[in-house]
C-alpha cells in the first residue's frame, strides 16, 4: 500500500472503530430490554409446545397487520 493511501486509511478505520464502539454501548441496554421483554412474553404464554407458541406468535403478528 502506498504512503498516501495509508495516511488516509488509518484515521478512517480508527473513526469507524470509535463510532461502532459508541453505537454498541448505546444499543446494549436497548437490546437487553428487548430480550427481557421477549422472554417475559414467551414465558407468559400458556401454550404447551413450541409449535403452539409459534402459531400464537404468527396469529398475533397477523392481527397487528404487519
C-alpha positions as CSV (number, residue, x, y, z in Angstrom):
1,X,0.0,0.0,0.0
2,X,1.4,3.4,-0.8
3,X,2.0,6.0,1.8
4,X,-0.8,8.4,0.8
5,X,-3.3,5.6,0.9
6,X,-2.1,4.5,4.3
7,X,-2.2,8.1,5.7
8,X,-5.9,8.4,4.7
9,X,-6.9,4.9,5.5
10,X,-5.7,4.6,9.1
11,X,-7.6,7.6,10.5
12,X,-10.7,6.4,8.6
13,X,-10.5,3.0,10.2
14,X,-10.0,4.5,13.6
15,X,-13.0,6.7,13.1
16,X,-15.2,3.8,12.1
17,X,-14.0,1.7,15.1
18,X,-14.8,4.5,17.5
19,X,-18.2,5.1,16.0
20,X,-19.0,1.4,16.2
21,X,-17.9,1.2,19.8
22,X,-20.1,4.2,20.7
23,X,-23.1,2.7,19.0
24,X,-22.6,-0.7,20.6
25,X,-22.5,1.0,24.0
26,X,-25.8,2.8,23.3
27,X,-27.5,-0.2,21.8
28,X,-26.6,-2.7,24.6
29,X,-29.3,-1.5,27.1
30,X,-31.9,-1.4,24.3
31,X,-31.1,-4.9,23.1
32,X,-31.1,-6.2,26.7
33,X,-34.6,-4.7,27.3
34,X,-35.9,-6.2,24.1
35,X,-34.6,-9.6,25.0
36,X,-36.0,-9.4,28.6
37,X,-39.4,-8.3,27.2
38,X,-39.4,-11.2,24.7
39,X,-38.5,-13.8,27.3
40,X,-41.3,-12.5,29.5
41,X,-43.7,-12.7,26.6
42,X,-42.8,-16.2,25.8
43,X,-42.8,-17.4,29.4
44,X,-46.3,-15.9,30.0
45,X,-47.8,-17.9,27.2
46,X,-49.7,-20.9,28.4
47,X,-49.1,-22.8,25.2
48,X,-47.9,-26.4,25.8
49,X,-45.4,-26.7,23.0
50,X,-43.1,-24.7,20.8
51,X,-45.4,-25.3,17.8
52,X,-48.4,-23.8,19.6
53,X,-46.3,-20.8,20.7
54,X,-45.1,-20.3,17.1
55,X,-48.6,-20.4,15.8
56,X,-49.8,-18.0,18.5
57,X,-47.0,-15.6,17.5
58,X,-47.9,-15.7,13.9
59,X,-51.6,-15.0,14.7
60,X,-50.5,-12.1,16.9
61,X,-48.4,-10.6,14.1
62,X,-51.2,-11.2,11.6
63,X,-53.6,-9.5,13.9
64,X,-51.4,-6.4,14.1
65,X,-51.4,-6.2,10.3
66,X,-47.6,-6.3,9.9
